[in-house]
Amino acid sequence: MSAETCRTTFVKSEKRRLRPAWCDANVHFCAMLKCLTWKLSIFLIHLLSYGLPAAAEPLQLRDVQKFLDPVFVPDFFFDATTAAEVLGALVNNPPLGQGYVASVLDAHLPLSPRMAPMLVWETGLLLKHLTSSEVSQVIVDVGAHEWSRFLPILREDAQAWLVLLEPSRKAFLTLYRRLKMDYTDVIDRVVALPMALTWEPGHLWGFRVLHTNDYLDGECNSLLEPDDQIQHPCVDKGSEEVVPVMSLDVLLQLLIHDVSLSEASHDAVRTARSKGPPISVKLDAQGADLSILAVLESAEELLESVYEVQLEVSAQIYRGQPSRRDVLVGMSRLGFQLDWNKKEIHDGGVHKIRSGCRLVTEHPRTEDCFFIRSSHWAHGRIVDLFLRRPIETLRINEGTHMSISSQYSYHMRHHIDMCLLDDGDGELEDQDEVTGAGALACFFRIAGWPLRHAALSTATLWEMIWHSKQGARYETILIAYAQVFVTMWDLLMSGGQENAFAWDDLHDAGVAHLMFMVLVEASCLAFPHLCSSECRDDGTRSEDSTEQPDAGGTSPCTTLSDCWMIFRSANPKAVLKHPDVYVPVLRRAQRLTAPSCFPSTWHLELDRSAALDPAAPFPTVDTGGHNVTAIAVDSSRCSLEITVIAWDMDAAGMVEFHRAIWEEAERGRENIDAADFRIPTAGTLWDFDCRFDMPSGTVQTHGDVVSYSFLSELPGAVDAPVLSVRCEAPQVPKIAEAELMAPPSSVLLTRSVRALPEMPSLRLRVPLREARRPRIRTALCNSQVWGAQSLQELAPNLMEFWLLYYSEHLGIDEIYLYDLDGSFGSVPLVQELRASGRVVYEPSFSSIPPFKDLFELEGYKTATTHLVQTLVQHHCWQQARQNADWVISLNHGWDMFLFSPAGQTLEDLLQDLEPDQVTSVLGVRYGDLDEFDAKVRPSGNTFIRFPYHNDPEIRPEKHRSAEEIVVIAKPSLIDGVALSAVVVRPEAPLFSNLLEHPLPCPKGQSREFAGPMMHKAQWLDAGKWRANHYVQALGGRKVLYRAEEPMVALRNFSTFDAAAVQLGSELQERWKHRW
């Protein structure tokens, strides 16, 4: 040990201890004297050891190798803890399992003079806080080895800072010498740390074992233990070094810590961080890269400060090393996507980048992959949606807000706007304002392989779909099909005929599902007979399978590599010539690349019994600006769907919002208290993560937000009534699939690291339970109700007649009754129907914030209660998915009756309906023949009192009034409802959908294709079925809105309905004892 090293060691380890005053004035002389004394003492002890008497056991001599193998110790370790603890970590609790022994007296003295050879490295880390506005960027190079490719950047950018970490002592000393010799002009902006990063969050200081290897001058050194079952020089065991470690979250906190934010909220810290310098991280940690970065999950504000990441992805040669797919999925979970725009990298030369990765070595396969944070790139969000939600990518050419979600529409518009701004030449093809060829043309310009080919093939498929809808000649469709395949062929055959894992690589990169969906959709348009929805033999699957159902018939391949082997010697001509051979392979590949599904045996719903306050059973969190509430849950459609509302107004704000709509709306009521409007939700551009507690630990998945802007309360404005948070199933290894067999008891919704900065921090725990309601044929969704006594006074026995009509006459199995004020719970007939399971009673919606305050402030009336309407509608449809074959939805309440003038039964109706389409029943208005007071109306039920109706051809919606229809559909095929507007599942109209057909196949058979569904609306003949709307049943008005006053035809009730009167008389007699 040199005198200089000795001096440094002494000064660092003693800097907090008391020293003589003369030592303070002569630090250098004091240190030298102390170290010379230390050296002399060791020499004398060594000489004396030969003269010591023999002990019972042989004396333990100095471990020369350990004494001569010093450990770098960063100086800030001594700021974090005491020198004794640092020494104790090496001596008493050593990483290698045996403490450092530096003296023969160590085994004999009670207070042994144990010494660990250390070199204290002065980092200056605590003095370099890089939060200044003068810092342009911070680059962290983990595993820099002997040189960093980022050093030249410091000369190009005079405000950039570089942090270098290298745990291997030999490599670090070489790196340091190069800094001192070649980069003296920038060394003041370099922080060099002789240490490794660990995967334990919040780890400020410690030591670990570095497994070294001489291969490639130590570039295979790793904290992970090499797998000795792998045959490669990289796993040959070398010596083991003890190295200092800390975690990345602690490192970044030390670098960019801002004292002023110590007591700030998460949102305030996030805002401040977003204004700070961007952080880039390069990781070359030999298998531990993802784990090292993942510690930032516990410090989301820091994670969101990281804009770019380069990490090494290699074949699994270390124990505990994640697979390539695990790394790419994990990076997506952390909010990063592959940098599709990066085409080359300068690192000791120019290296090409393909699919965001650069191939470094073939055996073992090693890549450097480059990621960017999607929320920090103008096109990042739409690229993410383009790949992860290919269904909307295929349907976006329709250009309607009912075909794609609000999220896809917004981010696509932003993508096009930014592309035009970046491009500047205005040559992008203009089409629809939402999307069109311009969107994919922009993809083609900004992205490299393979997004270019995927975008071009999708555009060609759009053209093919258009030709098909226009009834083009078959030859035209076939030519377009060939173009789709030719364009996509480079992706299908990527890597050449010898790369059996080419499709697996595309799947890992997130491209494969879009690719195969495009190819399957095109194949079905070209060869519809190969995509038949007929039931076939041998396609059954076990009920607990988490995969999509297999084809009817034997699957052509079981893995992606098996499927690729069938294609390896093919070409586009062969596919056109033998589609019966290749299309089933593409279909199988589509299924293999589809997102994982939760087990079909799960039937989860919101567990409201778990609420701490029974009066407020819906889980709610107040973010300080929004009340976020979960109102419904189901797992019937692959993902776990959680319906959420996020309102950014209190009770007074809702009242003001309602008044603003009433004042601006063209239609409405003269009395504002009778004006029925609905409140849209906020949070359309939010992003969630879903955290499940599994036996092996917490599993986090994407929580995609899907909503549709089809709630129109103001002219020219459309908003979303609710948000649907769709939690993906965890992608667990086969050995852990048993964990998914036990449903979780809750899911935690948190703000995703993918979210835009505007989204507030939140943590919403949603309790879950298994739904055990029996399977039923029909469910009736009605509007909210209130004021049972007032209703009875206004329209005697209307409530009882309505309930009996739907439950007993039509035979509806379940009627949802949303009671806002609890007044219907004591009605005898409601109690009777609840006891028999015919009424699903829901009295809790008024507890959703801020409704409780709203009703206390304004009372229960049309103006306040209708603010809940879209919530109860969506809740009813979602609950019905659990157990109902059909849903009948009314957008009016007590005054609307589903009626058959032809005398048909409800079962007759259901038998005639197309199970894969939406059916609409026209509303027909009924009322008085003349203007006379309710007191002189005929007595009896509604059918008898109001026997006249207007012309069914006179439609209110044609006169700028609200549509009056009853909707009937399979709830599994519906995504959302608002009044009579219905959004179908976006994948349903596609040939390539992976849905199950609503009509089950006979036992032992299944369908490979469900066929296009929900692509048209079925309107029933009003002469067979209609929705009788008795507009005067609840008052004397003949019109509903002010704008209808001039429309005389709407209130011209001149046609007598003898069939309704006759039925009313029969029911009056049958139920006269019921009231």
KOLGUMAR-344723 format. One line per 2 residues: for each residue x, y, z of C-alpha. Coordinates in steps of 0.001 Angstrom, whole numbers, plus 500000, padded with zeros to 6 digits. Each point is the difference from the previous one (the first is absolute). Example, Ala and Ser with C-alpha at 12.3 -4.5 7.8 and 13.67 -1.06 7.14 Angstrom:
512300,495500,507800  501370,503440,499340 .
END
This chain:
500000,500000,500000  501559,503282,498956 .
500383,502976,502298  497535,501968,497882 .
497383,497243,500237  500600,499668,503692 .
499543,503730,500495  496746,500004,498045 .
498679,496997,501913  500810,501562,503333 .
498580,503412,499220  496766,498566,498601 .
499369,497472,502754  500917,502463,502763 .
498370,503156,498650  497166,499950,502541 .
502161,499046,502998  501727,502316,502449 .
503654,500623,499250  502687,502072,501747 .
500062,503657,499063  503522,499709,498655 .
498705,497268,497663  497400,502342,498600 .
502729,502472,499159  502319,497380,498534 .
497648,497493,498391  502524,498683,497528 .
502748,499503,502594  497506,498447,502447 .
498751,497523,497422  503494,498995,498944 .
501068,499475,503613  496916,497942,500740 .
500453,497798,496960  503694,499428,500623 .
499143,498974,503554  497324,497628,498642 .
502442,498400,497547  502650,499547,502705 .
497474,498413,502368  498919,497484,497400 .
503649,499136,499262  500795,499480,503721 .
496915,497841,500532  500990,497914,497024 .
503470,499420,501499  498627,499274,503463 .
497551,497469,498646  502829,497543,499479 .
500847,500138,503672  496522,499514,501440 .
499404,496807,502010  498100,497193,498318 .
496255,500197,500436  497400,497241,500110 .
499337,500653,496334  502301,501250,497273 .
500181,503758,499764  498035,501525,497162 .
502493,501790,497848  499384,503063,497945 .
498020,499427,496816  502512,501539,497667 .
497692,499959,496983  497317,501907,501819 .
502479,502402,501532  501442,500806,496593 .
496594,500158,498296  498667,503395,501058 .
496350,500985,499753  499010,503344,498611 .
497726,501807,502467  498309,503212,498783 .
500412,502793,502490  496275,500654,500265 .
499648,496630,501775  501524,501768,502999 .
497466,502784,499683  497203,497445,499990 .
501234,497969,502981  502908,499570,502367 .
503382,498677,499021  499506,497135,502453 .
496904,498813,498123  501788,500167,496668 .
502921,498011,501402  497606,497584,501676 .
498259,499315,496701  503271,498712,498629 .
501303,498288,503126  497097,498723,502082 .
497350,499560,497300  502059,499599,496836 .
498493,499478,496544  502288,497057,499329 .
498992,498217,503174  503418,500310,501716 .
501210,503157,501618  503193,501762,499150 .
502827,498852,502334  502917,502354,500175 .
501737,499069,503251  501038,496843,501841 .
498536,501561,503162  496508,500122,498484 .
499075,496571,501341  501341,500668,503537 .
499132,503505,501094  496468,500917,501233 .
500204,503242,498111  501908,498749,497050 .
501683,502529,497760  498212,498760,496916 .
500878,501985,496922  498445,499907,496554 .
502291,501355,497288  498115,502931,498463 .
500639,502744,497532  497697,502896,500774 .
498897,501568,496742  499183,503678,500121 .
496921,500331,497778  498692,503451,500781 .
496593,498494,499365  498245,501912,502754 .
501300,503305,498685  498791,499674,496416 .
496265,500639,500016  498974,500159,496388 .
496702,501854,500325  501298,503248,498561 .
498338,501379,496897  503480,500211,498548 .
500198,496198,499805  498670,498850,496614 .
500018,496233,500605  501280,497368,502407 .
501366,496748,498560  500501,497009,502284 .
502265,497294,498550  499681,496838,502092 .
502730,497525,499171  502203,502451,498134 .
502952,497576,500035  503141,501711,498688 .
498421,502746,497879  496620,501616,499490 .
498559,500893,496620  498332,502985,501657 .
503246,501814,500783  500114,501772,496594 .
496490,501334,500692  501428,502095,502840 .
502082,501866,497436  497006,500490,497714 .
497707,501108,502831  501730,502265,502504 .
497104,499653,502455  499757,496198,500043 .
501100,497904,502990  501166,496394,499978 .
499868,497483,502858  502218,496949,499502 .
499655,496799,502034  502415,497095,499665 .
500421,497482,502859  502995,498039,498644 .
503121,501511,501550  502229,499312,497020 .
497562,501484,497512  499215,502965,502232 .
503643,500956,500411  500462,499824,496234 .
496890,502159,499563  501273,502515,502548 .
503413,500230,498356  498331,500708,496643 .
497925,502745,501592  503091,501617,501497 .
502020,499686,496798  497512,500549,497163 .
497030,501873,501461  501430,502576,502347 .
497924,502679,498277  496694,498381,501040 .
500962,498074,503131  498389,502656,502206 .
496626,498821,498619  500680,496307,500631 .
499098,498059,503135  502003,496738,500031 .
498861,497335,502463  501866,496691,500497 .
496836,498141,500908  497080,497928,498753 .
496261,500585,500158  497808,497551,501872 .
496363,499003,499449  498902,500805,503566 .
498161,503358,500078  501081,502603,502516 .
503471,498436,500436  502372,502812,500963 .
503175,498018,500623  501217,496429,500240 .
502222,497340,498484  499359,497103,497627 .
502012,497311,498285  500955,500655,496398 .
500481,496761,498060  502896,500753,497696 .
501113,498395,496781  503001,500588,497782 .
498002,499608,496783  499992,503224,497943 .
502119,501722,502650  497342,499635,502661 .
496945,501125,498051  498108,496949,501316 .
500410,501024,503661  496639,499945,501777 .
498355,500175,503393  497942,497035,498816 .
501510,496568,500317  500901,498412,496658 .
497962,496969,498982  502515,497171,499791 .
497583,497995,497848  500653,502380,497128 .
502897,499184,497704  501664,503321,499369 .
503265,501669,501092  497950,502825,501520 .
498883,497745,502851  503447,498649,500860 .
500535,500790,503633  502770,502381,500914 .
500877,501726,503232  497421,501733,502151 .
500329,503642,500915  498225,501842,502764 .
498587,503220,498586  497976,502886,501428 .
496396,500330,498867  497075,502359,500173 .
496627,500138,498217  499110,502183,497029 .
497208,501828,501804  502430,501094,502714 .
502597,501035,497422  497538,502179,498082 .
498666,501444,503226  503512,501036,501008 .
500645,501519,496592  496804,501977,499526 .
498790,500443,503562  498200,503291,500573 .
499697,500946,503669  497015,502240,499257 .
497981,496932,498972  500546,498034,503204 .
496480,500637,501285  498282,500387,496620 .
497245,497746,498664  500613,497346,497356 .
498358,502176,497365  502130,503027,500939 .
503178,497900,499887  498985,498552,496636 .
499388,503469,498583  503366,501224,501256 .
501776,496928,498650  498393,500488,496585 .
501676,503409,499812  503401,498592,500931 .
502650,498572,497695  499103,496786,498165 .
501789,496884,501216  501345,497305,497683 .
501073,496643,501400  502212,497413,498328 .
500101,496604,501709  502522,497262,499323 .
499682,497928,503144  500178,496504,498528 .
496465,498723,500620  499030,502296,502862 .
499139,503019,497829  496200,499927,500294 .
500068,499274,503732  502337,502924,500595 .
497706,502379,498102  496829,498577,501545 .
500899,501365,503453  498663,503312,498673 .
496477,498569,500198  500098,500980,503661 .
501003,503560,499039  497721,500877,497114 .
500994,503656,499907  503579,498926,499325 .
498935,497367,497485  498077,502577,498002 .
503140,502150,499853  501750,497280,498002 .
499387,500714,496332  502228,497433,498297 .
501391,496603,500938  502538,497761,498299 .
500335,496555,501467  501569,496724,499066 .
497664,497116,499130  501679,496626,499721 .
499343,496308,500073  499570,498700,503545 .
503499,499124,501222  499678,501138,503616 .
497826,498602,502745  496886,502128,500466 .
500482,501849,496731  496714,500950,498275 .
499219,498908,496452  499937,502368,497050 .
496211,500132,500104  500003,500648,503755 .
502341,502943,499453  497917,501567,497230 .
496734,499473,501897  501621,501380,503142 .
501188,503106,498185  496477,500568,498724 .
498751,499680,503568  502473,502707,501000 .
498606,502322,497337  502609,499507,497268 .
499700,498863,496412  502608,498974,497481 .
501449,502971,498151  498592,499131,496572 .
501445,503204,498580  503642,499214,500817 .
501794,498606,496957  503665,499884,501083 .
502292,500443,502963  503560,501329,500201 .
501949,497807,502411  503527,499407,498792 .
498553,500097,496500  496599,500300,498350 .
497611,497143,500814  496587,499435,498418 .
496928,499747,502212  497038,497827,499064 .
496737,499889,501971  501572,502228,502632 .
502883,497608,500694  503581,499553,498815 .
501366,496475,499704  503319,499812,501878 .
500825,496283,499888  498210,497005,498546 .
501163,497349,502518  498794,500530,502603 .
497550,502366,498419  500618,503427,501465 .
498351,503275,499018  500085,503586,501078 .
496386,501202,500011  499011,503652,500049 .
496874,501287,501705  498281,503338,500366 .
497261,501082,502367  496854,500005,497893 .
498450,502996,501766  503061,502143,499175 .
499905,499353,496261  497416,501787,497879 .
499101,496765,498199  500639,497603,502875 .
496439,499603,501226  498508,499214,496605 .
502816,497568,499192  499159,498227,503237 .
496290,499862,499140  500728,499068,496378 .
501765,496852,501164  498184,499109,503196 .
496464,500648,498735  500103,498739,496393 .
496219,499654,499944  499610,503764,499978 .
502837,500270,497493  497975,497881,497584 .
496750,501895,500597  501416,503500,500029 .
499440,500434,496264  496261,500177,500678 .
500612,503423,501529  497163,499964,502571 .
500134,500642,503716  497960,496841,500553 .
502627,497794,498306  503001,500997,502059 .
500546,501205,503531  500404,503605,501061 .
503603,499224,500941  500918,498610,496588 .
498280,502876,498242  501738,502686,502060 .
503497,498553,499756  499613,499338,496270 .
498987,503608,499364  502955,501194,502059 .
502265,497610,498074  498893,501423,496654 .
500286,503618,501204  503525,499463,501295 .
501004,498103,496892  498856,502859,497778 .
501810,502437,502268  503217,497980,499876 .
499704,499301,496294  499340,503560,498943 .
499412,499260,496323  496277,499295,500290 .
500261,497013,497697  498310,497536,502357 .
496787,498843,498483  497014,501731,501567 .
496998,497867,500701  497641,499791,502916 .
500667,502471,502816  500164,497137,502465 .
502242,497625,498075  500555,498619,496544 .
502866,499286,497686  501725,503093,501400 .
500376,498233,503359  501715,496956,498531 .
502009,502132,497614  501329,501750,503078 .
500924,496643,501542  501831,499167,496806 .
502069,503173,500266  500884,500023,503669 .
500528,496305,500711  502460,497435,498760 .
499671,496299,499480  497635,498287,500811 .
497418,502709,500671  500329,501249,496440 .
498957,496663,498566  497226,499559,502554 .
498605,503454,499235  500171,499535,496234 .
498335,496574,500193  497241,501431,502190 .
499359,502784,497490  499781,497386,497238 .
497546,498016,502124  497850,503120,500380 .
499882,500236,496235  499051,496334,499845 .
497176,500524,502523  498728,502965,497990 .
499972,497941,496786  498101,497245,501804 .
497335,502393,501314  499594,501488,496523 .
499401,496570,498497  503154,500103,497868 .
500929,497140,497718  501683,497048,501660 .
503138,500531,497909  500359,503511,501453 .
499764,498662,503550  502489,497247,499230 .
502524,502501,498614  499698,502077,503180 .
500449,496826,502054  503225,499199,498143 .
501232,503542,500715  499310,499564,503720 .
502087,496836,500052  502836,501340,497885 .
500294,503051,502262  499958,497903,503166 .
502281,497278,498655  503185,501619,501257 .
498609,499772,503528  498800,496417,499587 .
503416,498905,498792  502082,502298,502180 .
503332,498450,500894  500048,497650,497031 .
498959,496390,499668  502270,498882,502842 .
498532,502214,502726  497337,497732,501468 .
499261,502566,502710  499319,502908,497641 .
496312,500122,500893  500830,499704,503705 .
502274,503027,499639  497224,501996,498343 .
497634,498908,502755  502492,501133,502634 .
500253,503363,498252  496201,500350,500030 .
499500,499921,496230  498822,496442,499401 .
496373,500291,501106  499345,502933,497665 .
501820,498219,497185  497996,496799,500277 .
496692,501796,500506  500573,501959,496769 .
500905,496822,498120  497042,498027,501365 .
497526,502799,499255  501333,500284,496448 .
499897,496222,499551  496371,499823,501104 .
499024,502747,497565  501757,498141,497194 .
498937,496472,500989  496832,500276,502105 .
499369,496271,499806  503126,499450,502113 .
498560,502209,502754  496612,498361,500374 .
498198,500369,503317  498616,496470,499794 .
500540,497637,502910  502622,497314,499428 .
501171,496941,501869  503024,499602,502244 .
500338,503602,501058  499088,499697,503656 .
502137,501361,502760  500008,499740,503753 .
498025,502641,501848  502969,501064,502097 .
502212,500724,497020  501439,503520,499973 .
500591,499898,496231  497604,501026,497300 .
497913,497071,498728  501642,497855,497374 .
498641,499488,496534  497276,497615,499108 .
502218,497169,498857  503651,499239,500664 .
502340,502977,500449  502716,500115,497321 .
502666,501029,502537  500365,500430,503744 .
502735,502644,500306  501058,502999,497959 .
503203,498272,498964  497953,496976,498841 .
497775,502308,497971  503028,501758,498535 .
501437,496672,498848  496936,499517,497776 .
500611,503405,498419  503771,499857,499743 .
500085,498669,496429  496867,501825,498814 .
499596,503129,497908  497030,502284,499229 .
499112,497961,496892  499838,496829,502063 .
497629,501665,502462  497712,501104,497176 .
500097,496536,498468  499474,498028,503233 .
498128,502275,502427  498433,496962,501673 .
503494,499054,501214  501247,503405,501142 .
496935,501890,501261  499456,497569,502932 .
503648,500549,500943  499503,503765,500052 .
496873,499597,502095  501840,497843,502503 .
502828,502519,500151  497447,502743,500627 .
498678,498084,502982  503496,499302,501331 .
500894,503691,499905  496724,501270,501468 .
500076,501456,503536  499679,497535,502846 .
496527,499469,501426  498861,499493,503542 .
498620,496489,500607  496517,499546,498586 .
498948,498502,503343  500324,503398,501648 .
496783,501966,500378  501115,503044,501925 .
497971,502944,501149  500456,502953,502316 .
499875,498912,503638  498026,502816,501568 .
499666,498075,503260  503693,500695,500633 .
499343,503727,500435  500873,501405,503418 .
496902,502205,499808  496901,498025,498883 .
498353,503295,499052  502792,500644,497457 .
500695,496617,498406  501705,501210,496823 .
503801,500343,500313  500907,503668,499588 .
503130,502081,500232  500275,503787,500098 .
503094,501152,498116  499569,503598,501088 .
498476,500941,496660  497936,496958,499053 .
497693,497530,501674  500912,496663,498406 .
497512,497177,500605  499802,496407,498789 .
496372,499024,499385  500151,496570,498317 .
502352,497112,499208  499818,496939,497781 .
502448,497495,498536  497801,498486,497304 .
502037,501314,497049  503626,498891,500417 .
501143,503030,502009  498803,501280,503355 .
497779,502978,499167  499495,502632,502679 .
497550,502805,499284  501230,503249,501497 .
498712,503549,500141  502210,502997,500732 .
498142,503185,500762  501839,503255,500504 .
497065,501893,501523  498226,500047,503320 .
496230,500223,500562  499882,503728,499341 .
502088,499520,496875  497563,497393,498715 .
497111,502405,500523  501841,502694,498045 .
500924,497533,497277  496353,498946,499683 .
498866,503627,499739  502589,500721,497318 .
498720,497110,497901  496400,501065,500511 .
500768,503556,498905  501942,498940,496889 .
498053,496954,498851  497619,500446,497117 .
497649,497417,501391  498960,499972,503611 .
497274,500655,502478  498616,503392,500938 .
500469,499128,503659  503658,499364,500777 .
499060,497600,502797  498367,497755,497396 .
502964,500138,497593  501709,496625,499642 .
503706,500161,499241  502936,497742,500762 .
503543,500666,501243  502977,498765,497953 .
503051,498588,501718  503460,501507,500056 .
503195,497972,499663  499649,499023,496344 .
503772,500158,499477  500972,498307,503253 .
501972,496768,500219  499894,497472,502813 .
502066,497104,501225  498291,497028,501628 .
501747,498309,502907  498973,496522,501092 .
501235,498266,503135  501026,496491,498953 .
501582,497234,502112  503360,500754,498402 .
499680,503751,500597  498422,503069,498440 .
499371,499797,496252  499435,503184,498012 .
498277,500200,496616  498737,502654,497610 .
496690,501623,500827  498886,501352,496635 .
497378,502748,500185  497288,499625,497371 .
497109,502426,499603  497743,501205,497215 .
498886,503562,499431  496350,499469,499234 .
498297,501945,502777  498683,503149,498298 .
498439,502476,502408  501066,503153,498177 .
499819,500610,496254  503309,499142,498361 .
501471,498459,503153  500472,496308,500714 .
501410,498594,503219  500526,496654,501669 .
497540,498976,502719  502375,497567,501758 .
503530,498599,499793  500697,496316,499577 .
503330,498952,501548  500977,496680,498443 .
502613,498174,502023  501997,497519,497971 .
500527,496512,501331  503514,499446,501366 .
502334,498202,497637  501205,497279,502332 .
502225,497054,499160  498393,496582,499600 .
501387,498923,503361  498113,502857,501678 .
496671,499642,498173  498503,498397,503096 .
500169,503435,501633  497366,501260,497579 .
497585,497284,501015  499251,501808,503262 .
498254,503323,499281  501521,503026,501723 .
498103,501620,502828  500740,503488,498721 .
501833,502035,497392  501796,503272,500635 .
499605,502663,497318  502891,502450,499965 .
501132,502798,497762  502081,498414,497281 .
503522,501091,499205  498727,500193,496394 .
497552,502737,500980  500192,503568,498821 .
501256,502489,502617  496489,501438,500404 .
498668,496810,501627  499991,500263,503802 .
501494,497394,502284  497447,497545,501347 .
499694,496576,501588  496566,498409,499800 .
499572,496594,501609  497146,498089,498318 .
498792,496985,502008  498912,496968,497970 .
497876,496924,500523  498598,497218,497884 .
496503,500616,498640  497691,497099,500745 .
496761,501117,498375  498213,497329,497964 .
500026,500061,496213  496923,501752,498599 .
498428,500614,496625  499093,503715,500252 .
500874,503084,502038  498197,503360,499879 .
502043,503198,500390  497940,502985,501050 .
500685,503574,501021  500474,501116,503600 .
496932,500405,502238  499139,502110,503050 .
497007,501212,501970  497805,496898,500265 .
497264,501857,501920  499986,502923,497560 .
499780,497572,497085  497059,498238,501595 .
498211,503319,500489  500756,501194,496462 .
499173,496710,498218  498194,497568,502304 .
501059,496357,499514  502231,500848,497009 .
503042,498608,501793  498277,496711,500861 .
498598,499640,496496  503401,500666,498459 .
501781,497470,502207  497383,497315,499489 .
499870,500626,496255  503699,499399,499542 .
500464,497252,502587  496815,497962,499544 .
498540,500897,496627  503216,500220,497973 .
501891,497664,502307  503185,502024,500475 .
502326,498047,502291  501746,502924,501700 .
498866,503629,500220  502624,502461,501210 .
498494,502613,502310  502309,502937,500835 .
498399,501687,502996  501696,503316,500754 .
498188,500961,503180  499219,496523,501345 .
496258,500573,499886  499228,496925,497893 .
501610,497565,502415  496894,499909,502176 .
497520,499544,497139  498394,496546,500528 .
500139,498977,496325  503673,500997,499765 .
500734,497937,503091  498114,497051,498524 .
501866,500144,496699  503326,500425,501752 .
499340,496911,502074  499266,497984,496861 .
503113,501308,498214  498010,501877,497359 .
501161,503473,501118  503646,500957,500480 .
499687,502840,502496  502747,502663,499888 .
499566,502734,502664  503608,501212,500252 .
500666,502236,496996  499066,503162,501867 .
503037,499388,502227  502459,500573,497137 .
501797,503312,500584  498791,502665,499629 .
496401,498726,499556  499365,499791,503733 .
500855,503677,500375  498091,500824,496823 .
496761,498409,501196  500345,501622,503413 .
500529,503347,498264  497396,499801,497231 .
497736,497074,500871  498729,497211,497745 .
498535,501287,496747  500444,499455,496293 .
502826,502514,499780  502140,498255,502645 .
499053,496347,499613  500684,499845,496272 .
503612,500881,500652  500293,496360,501110 .
498316,498508,496933  502992,498954,497891 .
501615,498424,503049  497059,497734,500755 .
499630,499096,496320  503621,498964,499643 .
499953,498209,503340  496959,497978,499005 .
501478,498860,496675  503284,499065,501649 .
498317,498062,502794  497851,498189,497463 .
503110,498714,498202  500549,497723,502949 .
496863,497945,499611  497523,501237,497339 .
499590,498851,496410  498082,503119,498959 .
499612,503539,501297  496947,502154,499333 .
500878,503632,500612  497497,502835,500475 .
501128,503607,499808  496754,501031,501734 .
498568,498717,503225  496495,499390,501289 .
498288,501330,496877  501505,497600,497400 .
498734,496477,499270  501361,497432,497524 .
496824,498875,498221  498982,497681,497160 .
496911,501092,498090  500153,496583,498320 .
499678,498206,503318  503442,498354,499900 .
501783,498853,503133  503462,501103,501051 .
501344,496561,499143  498547,500365,496503 .
501916,503268,499699  503288,498552,501206 .
499720,497048,497641  499657,502372,497052 .
502916,502242,500958  503457,499762,498452 .
502219,499106,502971  503031,501777,498546 .
498279,503311,499241  498476,502920,501901 .
496232,500185,499797  498117,503272,500361 .
496323,500266,500877  498396,503281,498922 .
498334,502133,502615  496431,501105,499269 .
498451,502812,502023  496637,499451,501697 .
497741,502578,501612  496583,501631,500141 .
497787,500482,496968  499056,503493,501214 .
501289,502429,502574  498183,499083,503194 .
500857,499739,503650  501372,496794,501496 .
497023,499778,502392  497582,499135,497190 .
502278,497406,498323  498795,496392,499922 .
500930,498108,503146  502269,496987,499899 .
503553,499347,498950  502066,502016,497564 .
498957,497971,496945  496355,500766,500658 .
500430,503649,501004  502037,500973,496905 .
498711,497949,497038  501074,502400,497229 .
503376,500435,498324  501497,502132,497264 .
501279,498860,496613  502987,497620,500614 .
501694,501528,496960  500201,503357,501787 .
503360,499634,501683  501086,502473,502739 .
503654,499717,498999  499141,501335,496539 .
498899,503209,501699  503207,500529,502000 .
498546,498275,503048  501269,497023,501958 .
499838,496554,498437  497409,497726,501580 .
500836,496339,499523  500418,496837,502023 .
503294,498209,499381  500301,496210,500157 .
503390,498303,499669  502410,497469,501411 .
501828,501823,502841  503272,498217,499209 .
500113,501828,496636  499318,503501,501352 .
502732,502402,501139  497899,502906,501196 .
496589,501662,500046  498717,503526,500510 .
496243,500372,499752  499184,498198,496733 .
503505,500316,498531  501922,496742,500017 .
503689,499313,499363  500750,496437,498954 .
503259,498242,500710  502451,501376,497422 .
501293,496586,498949  496544,498506,499422 .
499526,501212,496369  503359,498530,498945 .
500538,496562,498481  503135,499704,502100 .
498309,500523,503358  500811,497457,502713 .
496567,500169,501605  497808,497044,500693 .
496793,499890,498005  496933,500690,502165 .
498428,496722,498876  501919,497083,501540 .
500971,497002,497900  498817,496494,500802 .
502124,498027,502427  503246,498839,498415 .
500039,502808,497463  501297,503562,499850 .
500493,502904,497638  503323,501312,498777 .
498330,503194,498765  497017,501736,501551 .
499486,501938,496778  499352,503737,499662 .
497461,501087,502602  498210,503157,501085 .
500653,501678,496664  496391,500944,499432 .
496947,501011,502031  496756,498070,499785 .
496814,502080,500224  496820,498210,500965 .
496718,500550,498214  497885,502270,502233 .
497030,497883,499019  501558,497037,501815 .
501904,501642,502856  500197,503566,501198 .
500943,501983,503099  496816,501690,501197 .
501042,503343,501469  497157,501400,502117 .
501177,503598,500140  497005,501139,502095 .
500119,497213,502546  502018,502177,502387 .
498328,503326,499268  497867,501910,497542 .
502708,500908,497506  499736,498720,496437 .
503534,500980,498996  503245,499438,501870 .
502151,502975,498974  499547,503630,499080 .
501273,499414,496485  497127,497564,499381 .
497248,502590,500491  499763,500896,496285 .
499923,496302,498987  496263,499389,500004 .
500374,496487,498545  501870,498826,503074 .
497008,500653,502241  497305,498983,497543 .
498757,496939,501916  497254,498910,497618 .
500542,496256,499412  498141,497666,502332 .
501961,496909,501133  497393,497332,500581 .
502620,497319,500699  501569,502031,502820 .
496605,500768,501545  498996,496338,499845 .
503235,498892,501624  499645,502721,502614 .
496513,498763,500854  501198,496407,500326 .
502870,500997,502250  497741,502263,502052 .
497798,497051,500754  502910,497627,500639 .
501796,502315,502436  497114,501783,501678 .
500861,498293,503277  503644,501162,499824 .
499217,503648,500918 .
END
